[in-house]
Amino acid sequence: MGPPTGDPWGPAAVLSERVYGLPMITVGVDLAAEAARTAVAALRWGAGRAAALDGVSYYWSSQDPYRNPASFATLTRFAKDVRATRNPDGTAKTWLSPFTPGYNAALLYKTPTCVPRDDGKTMQVLFAGNRASGPDGWTFISWNEISEGSYVVPLQRYGTKYVDDLATLLRQGR
């Protein structure tokens, strides 16, 4: 069965990470434990991770294009490292670039980290800047992280504005 007709988003895809030789239930636990152990080692790609994953995306919900414009070059270098490795079957690793509408951890984590949404501009700037990494696809952060301010789920306050902005970016970005 194909995608629904008239679907502006195109075919749906499921993003999952597979570790060769392990059942998926084990993968989820192992990847969560690995993420907890290596949170400080962000944006590192090595033989150990490369051998275990078909590809990768980096979950960077607080990427700030205004205070850290070098973040685009950082992601591009990371993508290059990912692509320099191959899957066990010889296929290229998949790189999915992240982007977000903004981020605000003040209420949830009591930190000053805030990347303003700027009425959709931040999402556009991150999409355009991270495009330089040559992604095979995108990881959008996130549908409903209201507590972090990185959501696009329709809410009474904004209606469908951010979903509409996201749809426009994805259509233009093809």
ABEGO torsion letter per residue (X at the ends): XBBBBGBAAEBBBBBBBBBBGBBAAAAAAAAAAAAAAAAAABGBBBAAAAAABAEBBBBBAABBAAABAAAAAAAAAAAAAAAABBBAAGBBBBBBBBBBAEBBAAAAAGBABBBBAGGGAAAAAAAAAAAAAGBABBBBOBAABAAAGABABBBAAAEAAAAAAAAAAAAAAX
